[in-house]
């Protein structure tokens, strides 16, 4: 079997998991917040944390490994403009994602505590939710641009 095609398939699948899980998690958490239903928020935030660790985290590692391997196998110079943009945008997404993971963990814990103590979510939860949302925009846009560079490889 062709090693390059296996790497490419793995790269594509991991990119789908990375962006798809990120978008799906953001979608559900964003809209469940609009309900202000603590029980629903606690459950969705718990599942978002799991999805990040089960799907997003492995994909974050697999993406650059398979990408660099394919770059080397295809003979692209590592300093081509489209690759430099890809590295930068991937790094920007990562810089946004790391605090998002921390925020999601804290938000999930706060929601669980609020649910078990039958109290409303604290103001800090909603502050974290705003930070979480605003960090998600540049991360998601960056990853969409990375997709574009992966597909079009502009000169």
Secondary structure as GFF3:
##gff-version 3
##sequence-region A 1 155
A	DSSP	alpha_helix	3	33	.	.	.	ID=ss1
A	DSSP	alpha_helix	38	51	.	.	.	ID=ss2
A	DSSP	pi_helix	52	56	.	.	.	ID=ss3
A	DSSP	alpha_helix	57	74	.	.	.	ID=ss4
A	DSSP	alpha_helix	81	116	.	.	.	ID=ss5
A	DSSP	alpha_helix	123	152	.	.	.	ID=ss6
###
